């Protein structure tokens, strides 16, 4: 992620979190100075990266959970007891339930660990 400061439509300052570099520009767009991030700027960049990772993890977990719930609906919930209680139906249902429970348990562990 980068942050820029503009004045009258001209770039004056840029912080580049990927390269951890600050660059200053004059009104003509010429670089007037460049330096590595300070400790405070590194801390801010780290916090921003962590927040972005958390959002990405949340979206991934949500998508996985919704997909698994759709499988439960399609393969178990909508079926009749007669369809489920055949030997192959029970086996498939149990495997799907086990996979769903494993996903839910992993989500809970992540929550309690604070790892999202």
HUURQUI-V98491 format. One record per residue. N is the residue number from 1. SS is DSSP state (H for helix, E for strand, L for the rest). PSI is psi in whole degrees, 0 to 359 (none if undefined). Layout:
[[N SS PSI] [N SS PSI]]
This chain:
[[1 L 148] [2 E 154] [3 E 140] [4 E 152] [5 E 125] [6 E 150] [7 E 125] [8 L 39] [9 L 7] [10 E 136] [11 E 124] [12 E 326] [13 E 148] [14 E 133] [15 E 120] [16 E 107] [17 L 334] [18 L 315] [19 L 353] [20 L 51] [21 E 137] [22 E 135] [23 E 135] [24 E 145] [25 E 153] [26 L 181] [27 L 339] [28 L 357] [29 L 9] [30 L 138] [31 E 126] [32 E 347] [33 E 151] [34 E 143] [35 E 161] [36 E 160] [37 L 148] [38 L 172] [39 H 318] [40 H 319] [41 H 322] [42 H 319] [43 H 315] [44 H 316] [45 H 320] [46 H 317] [47 H 320] [48 H 315] [49 H 319] [50 H 319] [51 H 319] [52 H 320] [53 H 320] [54 H 316] [55 H 317] [56 H 316] [57 H 318] [58 H 315] [59 H 320] [60 H 314] [61 H 317] [62 H 315] [63 H 316] [64 H 318] [65 H 315] [66 H 322] [67 H 319] [68 H 321] [69 H 323] [70 H 321] [71 H 317] [72 H 314] [73 H 312] [74 H 325] [75 H 344] [76 H 303] [77 H 316] [78 L 350] [79 L 151] [80 L 165] [81 H 322] [82 H 321] [83 H 322] [84 H 321] [85 L 45] [86 L 167] [87 H 314] [88 H 328] [89 H 317] [90 H 316] [91 H 314] [92 H 317] [93 H 317] [94 H 319] [95 H 316] [96 H 318] [97 H 319] [98 H 316] [99 H 321] [100 H 315] [101 H 318] [102 H 318] [103 H 316] [104 H 318] [105 H 319] [106 H 319] [107 H 315] [108 H 317] [109 H 315] [110 H 319] [111 H 313] [112 H 328] [113 H 344] [114 L 21] [115 L 7] [116 L none]]
